[in-house]
Amino acid sequence: KAGVTQTPRYLIKTRGQQVTLSCSPISGHRSVSWYQQTPGQGLQFLFEYFSETQRNKGNFPGRFSGRQFSNSRSEMNVSTLELGDSALYLCASSFTGVEAFFGQGTRLTVV
Amino acid sequence: ILNVEQSPQSLHVQEGDSTNFTCSFPSSNFYALHWYRWETAKSPEALFVMTLNGDEKKKGRISATLNTKEGYSYLYIKGSQPEDSATYLCAPYNNDMRFGAGTRLTVKP
């Protein structure tokens, strides 16, 4: 059974640009959550999608958005990138919404 | 929004030592608690999902207990090995999963 796949694994962007990250969940999982980890911080919850609908949202500015497609794949978009957006972005998929399986993350560097 | 605290932030032990760390969380509206192990350059890996007050789970040398009334969980590692070196994260689940900052464990050979 394939795990959670995140692409790309590494990304370098310039301040002011926008970026889209992708997450393909485990087959059959309908819930996808996104997290941000910055140095010295724990995993900060961004949002969760379930069956193409955003079910929960963390405390992030509106520059952070996401969506989920009918095949449960999810994308996260960050517009007008700031230096502080440099982080590891993890997605996690779940069948029930309770037990989650993580991808290896996308390391975003904003310069 | 749940306020999750983990202590200590980091821990250095010798191979063979037993160790434990704490996860504290608000006890109201509790649904489940997760423990994850996160090794460098890998994905966080689920260790336990616990739901009931008094729950105790065990996987090899690692075990965890849960007290939902007072809002804490303990993770124990018996006879630590260098391969146990990782960050251990707890995450209460209440509509979504919110993580503590983790305890970084280093086991020296």
Chai-1 contact restraints between the chains, C-beta under 6 A:
chainA,res_idxA,chainB,res_idxB,connection_type,confidence,min_distance_angstrom,max_distance_angstrom,comment,restraint_id
A,G42,B,F99,contact,1.0,0.0,6.0,A-B,restraint_1
A,G42,B,G100,contact,1.0,0.0,6.0,A-B,restraint_2
A,G42,B,A101,contact,1.0,0.0,6.0,A-B,restraint_3
A,G42,B,G102,contact,1.0,0.0,6.0,A-B,restraint_4
A,L43,B,F99,contact,1.0,0.0,6.0,A-B,restraint_5
A,F45,B,R98,contact,1.0,0.0,6.0,A-B,restraint_6
A,E48,B,D96,contact,1.0,0.0,6.0,A-B,restraint_7
A,N56,B,N95,contact,1.0,0.0,6.0,A-B,restraint_8
A,N56,B,D96,contact,1.0,0.0,6.0,A-B,restraint_9
A,V98,B,A32,contact,1.0,0.0,6.0,A-B,restraint_10
A,V98,B,Y93,contact,1.0,0.0,6.0,A-B,restraint_11
A,E99,B,V49,contact,1.0,0.0,6.0,A-B,restraint_12
A,F102,B,S43,contact,1.0,0.0,6.0,A-B,restraint_13
A,F102,B,P44,contact,1.0,0.0,6.0,A-B,restraint_14
A,Q104,B,S43,contact,1.0,0.0,6.0,A-B,restraint_15
